[in-house]
Amino acid sequence: MDDSVNKPRLNKDGITIHSPEEFEGMRRAGALAAQILDDIAPMVQVGVSTAELDKTVEKMVNDAGATSATIGYRGYQHATCISLNHVVCHGIPSEKRLKDGDILNIDVTVIVDGWYGDTSRMYVAGKLSRKAERLIDITHTALMLGIDQVKPGNTFGDIGAAIQAYVEAQRCSVVRDFCGHGLGRVFHSPPNVVHFGRWGTGPVLEEGMFFTIEPMVNLGKPHTKILADDWTAVTRDKSLSAQFEHSIGVTADGCEIFTPSPADMFYPTWK
């Protein structure tokens, strides 16, 4: 047997090109991740701990017969990253209880039949402040503007440029230290999908590419720092940060979002 038929096809930039048949695996994985984020929404309440949210998500993953991609990944021990207020990403669930007005990003990645579904969205506990609502609006719009650039012949630079131009016009900043990534039958693979850049630069988008777009937007400056736990990234100026993430597949004439909310709750979840 020719083993080459089982190997992924890589383009000249080292990016995996998937067959049309492989889209179905990503749909199943993405659907479960999105369903879990729908189902956790009613539990995001003042007084609930982020550890309780995490344990509930872990049970949902297990009950679905899937696997959490993050438990055991580089020593991480949780089914979610939960990033609260000025935490940019990779927030570790804890006994910390939600307070009125807290905003949080919940990020879930599941493995279904070997395929990875990765998505995150914003939630609020209690009453949402106007400045937090504005930040979340801007971040969601930025993600969708980035997705609008995904079609064969465009470049990854077009995605980043669209996000950066919009965010900076709103007097906010795009985080430079973290990016989206390729995925499929692996958690992270080429390309790095940065959320800033110049039009017409970077690798050219091709049908069959799978990757995440997940802009992190700060009300203040873009600079971040990593806390002593070696995971949690926070804004250096302690300004609020928000993030939305979808998993995407490039199609012949555009793209498919693998992680849409089944109940149309991806945004917003508090209205």
Secondary structure by P-SEA (a helix, b strand, c coil): ccccccbbbbccccbbbbcccaaaaaaaaaaaaaaaaaaacccccccccaaaaaaaaaaaaaaacccccccccccccccbbbbccccccbbbbcccccccbbbbbbbbbbbccccccccccccccccccaaaaaaaaaaaaaaaaaaaaccccccaaaaaaaaaaaaaaacbbbbccbbbbbbcccccccccccccccccccccccccbbbbbbbbbbccccbbbbcccccbbbbcccccccbbbbbbbbccccccccccccccccccccc
